[in-house]
Amino acid sequence: MTIIDAHVHIGRFMPPFREGSDDFVADLIDSARSVGISRLVVTSLGNRGYTHYPTPQEFRAANDHVLEAMARFPDVLIGFCYVNPRYKEESLGEIDRCIVAGGMKGIKLWISQKASDSVVDPILARAAELGVPVLQHAWYKTTGNYPDESTPADVAAMARRHPTVNIIMAHLTGAGYRGVIDIAPYPNVHVDTSGGDPESTVVEFAVRELGAERVVFGSDAPGRSFGVQLGKVLGAGMEDERRELILHGNVERMLGL
Amino acid sequence: MIDVNAYRDSYPFRPGVLALEFDLTYRGFEGSLAVVSLLVSPLRAIFWEEPQTANEYAHADIRSYQQKRAAGAEIPNQLLVAVINPTLRNWERSLEQSHKELGAVAIKLHPNYHTYHLTDSAARELLRACGEKGLPVIVQMRMQDTRSHHPLMQVPDVDINEVLEAAAATPQTTFVIGGIKWGEASSKANDINALPNVWLDISQCEVADVLRRLIRLFGAGKLLFGTHAPLFYIKSALLKLEEARLTAEERELITERNARELFRL
């Protein structure tokens, strides 16, 4: 069975982790393959570390790394373009460079702005024109979110304004039960299972509330383990047809694979 | 296969964890449930003011479970890990009862939920007493990601430095660090390796290829397979083993032999 991981990070600063290796991206792919994951949707959030408010120069450099990696592993890696909507023109230009010309398949928004902020609207409008999804980070943290870190309620507000864009809300465990309930009324919002501990029952809850068509497997590797995160989906109680949608069918549909 | 970090009872902050899916998941992995042993501690003991009653209930549940097993049911073996709170004046009696009457194979401590430090005198006494009785101590670092705690019950993680200090101060006591995170394990590797009485439960350790990295840091002899089930998906712990592409010897050590020797099973 094909398994596509919809949420993986690469970065020039990430060290190789296989014994004797000098190639982080190759290590990552090998690690994914060890548990049967064959394709990875990758983003880079910065060359020297994850950058909360990247400048155009910084997000271009990060995306360069993804384009290079895609060229090295074209059958495995699917790139998403990281932008900062606070730089409207530069972000729109970067989307054209990476997606229209470069072959990336989606847009990544992280924590440079809340998803509910209208500053994201030009980016979402361009996503609608291109027919590509937007992967939007979200989390409900008891300990407090970053200043411009979205909650699922922010993602719901984004979805309400852009009903034709497929939005993948990242981090099911971080979004939690409240987050699933927040996005349930908006059929253009999916949730990825990436990140957070492999807390049992939350995947079943998401499938029950959203339908399997709106749940996507993701790991958030390398900060997380491919095996542990895949175990959330393989360990959850559901019919095989639903599991296949989560493991590859939904992403294939959204990305036109 | 021995799972050194599993639980009984329900957890107040998450639904559905009563639905133990041990049977289906382990059967798929091991072929026969008869070869699976679970070291279980009662979740109620974390939240009740007096945990010994929860230990007694768990003991009774486990005994009926074992009777089913003896009657031929193909179910995993469950073994009690008793939770002790050293801030209660009766902890010595609870320890003795857990050891002699309830058949506990280990003691689990929750210093953060029971609001004490391992450096406190009563805790030190308890750790020494466990060493004298030959009972390993599992110090549980955390139950849940602090970012997702209930807003009115935010419980900080246990300080890894405190655990290592206590292990150094009571070298005759066997320590298992339950729910240690990758960042703690990797940053304290030298200190941990300097303590021959310390082992690591891998149930909450996570980063890409985490188990292979742990083996490189500590060797397979210091690692113990745990799931944190039913709070976590068991399948996640099992796939952690797969991701590491273990040799037969590494797998035997981590999933069985280390635990069998440590807990005298």
Interface residues (C-beta under 8 A of the other chain):
Chain A: F17 R18 E19 D27 L28 S31 S34 V35 W139 Y140 K141 T142 T143 T173 G174 G176 G196 D197 P198 E199 S200 T201 E204 F205 A221 P222 G223 R224 S225 F226 G227 V228 Q229 L230 G231 K232 L234 G235 A236 G237
Chain B: R14 P15 G16 V17 A19 E21 T25 Q144 D145 T146 R147 S148 H149 H150 P151 Q154 Q204 E206 V207 A208 D209 V210 R212 R213 R216 H228 A229 P230 L231 F232 Y233 I234 K235 S236 A237 L238 L239 K240 L241 E242 E243 A244 R245
